[in-house]
Amino acid sequence: MHRSRKEKALFLKKIQEKREKMCLFGKIYGLNSSKTIQCSQELDHLLNEYYQNFQTPNKKKSLPTHRVAVTNSYVRKYSLPYAK
């Protein structure tokens, strides 16, 4: 699902705010505190959601290659004894 640029910008702002909050918690409470860890997990969730919603998948169109053709070309290339 792709959203508008405005939504993307707002989402990135939300991520940055969560990142700053996590860093602040880390400085105040320590990196192993439950508040810092919870904030880190929330940031992970936001990042995953961002990539799911705003990143375009890399769609490379390639022709399917049959396994037999690949195997035969490998055998020929390396001159294996059972090459046809």
DRENDRENNU-16523 format. One record per atom (N, C-alpha, C): residue in three letters; x, y, z. Coordinates in steps of 0.2 Angstrom, whole numbers, padded with zeros to 4 digits, always signed. Example, Ala and Ser with C-alpha at 12.3 -4.5 7.8 and 13.67 -1.06 7.14 Angstrom:
// DRENDRENNU-16523
ALA+0066-0028+0039/ALA+0062-0022+0039/ALA+0066-0016+0039/SER+0064-0011+0035/SER+0068-0005+0036/SER+0064+0000+0039/
//
This chain:
// DRENDRENNU-16523
MET+0004-0006+0000/MET+0000+0000+0000/MET+0004+0006+0000/HIS+0003+0011-0005/HIS+0007+0017-0005/HIS+0003+0023-0003/ARG+0006+0027+0000/ARG+0003+0033+0003/ARG+0006+0039+0000/SER+0003+0045+0001/SER+0005+0051-0001/SER+0011+0054+0002/ARG+0014+0059-0002/ARG+0021+0061+0001/ARG+0020+0065+0008/LYS+0014+0068+0009/LYS+0013+0071+0015/LYS+0012+0066+0021/GLU+0009+0060+0019/GLU+0009+0055+0024/GLU+0016+0052+0026/LYS+0020+0051+0021/LYS+0026+0049+0021/LYS+0031+0054+0026/ALA+0030+0060+0024/ALA+0034+0065+0028/ALA+0032+0065+0036/LEU+0025+0064+0037/LEU+0023+0064+0044/LEU+0025+0057+0047/PHE+0025+0052+0043/PHE+0028+0046+0046/PHE+0035+0046+0048/LEU+0039+0049+0044/LEU+0046+0050+0045/LEU+0047+0055+0051/LYS+0043+0060+0052/LYS+0044+0064+0058/LYS+0042+0060+0064/LYS+0037+0056+0064/LYS+0035+0052+0069/LYS+0041+0047+0071/ILE+0044+0044+0066/ILE+0050+0040+0067/ILE+0056+0044+0071/GLN+0057+0050+0068/GLN+0063+0054+0071/GLN+0061+0055+0078/GLU+0055+0057+0080/GLU+0053+0059+0086/GLU+0054+0053+0091/LYS+0052+0047+0089/LYS+0053+0041+0093/LYS+0060+0039+0094/ARG+0064+0040+0089/ARG+0072+0039+0089/ARG+0075+0044+0094/GLU+0073+0050+0094/GLU+0075+0055+0099/GLU+0073+0053+0106/LYS+0067+0051+0107/LYS+0064+0049+0113/LYS+0068+0043+0116/MET+0070+0038+0112/MET+0073+0032+0114/MET+0080+0034+0116/CYS+0084+0039+0112/CYS+0090+0041+0114/CYS+0090+0045+0121/LEU+0085+0049+0122/LEU+0085+0052+0128/LEU+0084+0047+0134/PHE+0079+0043+0133/PHE+0078+0037+0138/PHE+0085+0034+0140/GLY+0088+0032+0134/GLY+0095+0029+0135/GLY+0099+0033+0140/LYS+0100+0039+0139/LYS+0104+0043+0143/LYS+0102+0044+0150/ILE+0095+0045+0151/ILE+0093+0046+0157/ILE+0092+0039+0161/TYR+0089+0034+0158/TYR+0088+0028+0162/TYR+0093+0022+0161/GLY+0097+0023+0156/GLY+0102+0018+0154/GLY+0099+0014+0148/LEU+0103+0010+0144/LEU+0101+0007+0138/LEU+0097+0000+0140/ASN+0098-0002+0146/ASN+0095-0009+0148/ASN+0088-0008+0152/SER+0086-0001+0153/SER+0080+0000+0156/SER+0074-0002+0152/SER+0069-0004+0156/SER+0063-0006+0152/SER+0060-0001+0148/LYS+0060+0006+0150/LYS+0058+0011+0146/LYS+0061+0012+0140/THR+0068+0011+0140/THR+0072+0012+0134/THR+0071+0006+0129/ILE+0070+0000+0132/ILE+0069-0006+0128/ILE+0062-0005+0124/GLN+0057-0003+0128/GLN+0050-0003+0125/GLN+0050+0003+0120/CYS+0054+0008+0121/CYS+0054+0013+0116/CYS+0057+0011+0109/SER+0063+0007+0110/SER+0066+0004+0105/SER+0062-0001+0101/GLN+0058-0005+0104/GLN+0053-0009+0101/GLN+0048-0005+0097/GLU+0046+0000+0100/GLU+0041+0004+0096/GLU+0044+0007+0090/LEU+0050+0009+0091/LEU+0054+0012+0085/LEU+0054+0007+0079/ASP+0056+0001+0082/ASP+0057-0005+0077/ASP+0050-0006+0073/HIS+0045-0006+0077/HIS+0038-0007+0074/HIS+0037-0001+0069/LEU+0038+0005+0070/LEU+0037+0010+0066/LEU+0041+0010+0060/LEU+0048+0008+0060/LEU+0052+0007+0055/LEU+0049+0001+0050/ASN+0047-0004+0053/ASN+0044-0010+0049/ASN+0038-0008+0045/GLU+0034-0004+0049/GLU+0028-0001+0045/GLU+0030+0003+0040/TYR+0035+0008+0041/TYR+0037+0012+0036/TYR+0039+0008+0029/TYR+0044+0004+0030/TYR+0046+0000+0025/TYR+0041-0004+0021/GLN+0036-0006+0025/GLN+0031-0010+0022/GLN+0026-0005+0018/ASN+0025+0001+0020/ASN+0020+0005+0017/ASN+0023+0010+0012/PHE+0030+0012+0012/PHE+0032+0017+0008/PHE+0038+0015+0004/GLN+0041+0009+0005/GLN+0046+0007+0000/GLN+0044+0003-0005/THR+0046+0004-0011/THR+0044+0001-0017/THR+0048-0006-0018/PRO+0045-0011-0019/PRO+0049-0017-0020/PRO+0053-0017-0026/ASN+0058-0020-0026/ASN+0063-0021-0032/ASN+0060-0026-0036/LYS+0057-0024-0041/LYS+0054-0030-0046/LYS+0058-0030-0052/LYS+0062-0035-0052/LYS+0066-0037-0058/LYS+0063-0042-0062/LYS+0062-0041-0068/LYS+0058-0046-0072/LYS+0064-0051-0075/SER+0064-0057-0073/SER+0069-0061-0076/SER+0065-0067-0078/LEU+0068-0070-0083/LEU+0065-0076-0086/LEU+0067-0082-0082/PRO+0062-0087-0081/PRO+0063-0092-0076/PRO+0068-0097-0080/THR+0073-0100-0076/THR+0078-0104-0079/THR+0076-0111-0076/HIS+0076-0116-0080/HIS+0075-0123-0078/HIS+0081-0126-0074/ARG+0080-0129-0069/ARG+0085-0132-0065/ARG+0090-0137-0070/VAL+0087-0140-0074/VAL+0091-0145-0078/VAL+0096-0141-0083/ALA+0093-0135-0086/ALA+0097-0131-0090/ALA+0103-0128-0086/VAL+0102-0126-0080/VAL+0107-0123-0076/VAL+0112-0128-0074/THR+0110-0134-0072/THR+0115-0140-0070/THR+0119-0142-0076/ASN+0116-0142-0082/ASN+0119-0144-0088/ASN+0125-0139-0090/SER+0123-0133-0089/SER+0128-0128-0091/SER+0134-0128-0086/TYR+0132-0129-0080/TYR+0138-0129-0075/TYR+0142-0135-0077/VAL+0139-0141-0078/VAL+0143-0147-0080/VAL+0148-0146-0086/ARG+0145-0142-0091/ARG+0149-0141-0097/ARG+0154-0136-0096/LYS+0153-0131-0092/LYS+0158-0126-0090/LYS+0164-0128-0087/TYR+0163-0133-0082/TYR+0168-0135-0078/TYR+0171-0142-0081/SER+0168-0144-0087/SER+0171-0150-0090/SER+0171-0156-0085/LEU+0165-0157-0082/LEU+0165-0163-0078/LEU+0164-0169-0082/PRO+0166-0175-0079/PRO+0166-0181-0083/PRO+0159-0183-0086/TYR+0154-0182-0082/TYR+0147-0184-0084/TYR+0144-0179-0088/ALA+0147-0174-0091/ALA+0144-0169-0096/ALA+0142-0172-0102/LYS+0136-0170-0105/LYS+0134-0172-0111/LYS+0137-0168-0117/
//
